[in-house]
Amino acid sequence: LEGQLQKLRVQRNSLLPISTLPTEVLTEIFALCRIHEDYGWIEMQNLLPVTWVCHQWREVALSCATLWAHIEGSNLRWALPSIERSRGSSLVAEFS
């Protein structure tokens, strides 16, 4: 029953306007989420909230390898998931 309810929620949410944005548009939006005007690139943990919006946003964000290829910050626990998600993209890592 829970599985069926989850499928129905995903189906319902896929009809919402926020879920109908093309993958290319979402990828550009997510890339802009990584930029902070004062500090340049921000830590991966600040990108995670876009994966909570809906199923489509999560799938697109987690499958965009270049989105996870820049790792910055002082918390190394975010580095390994970023490396895994970057899937061979050229990595840039900066730690303080």
Secondary structure, 3 states (H helix, E strand, C coil): CHHHHHHHHHHHHCCCHHHCCCHHHHHHHHHHHCEECCCEECCHHHCHHHHHCCHHHHHHHHHCHHHHCEEEECCHHHHHHHHHHHCCCCCEEEEC
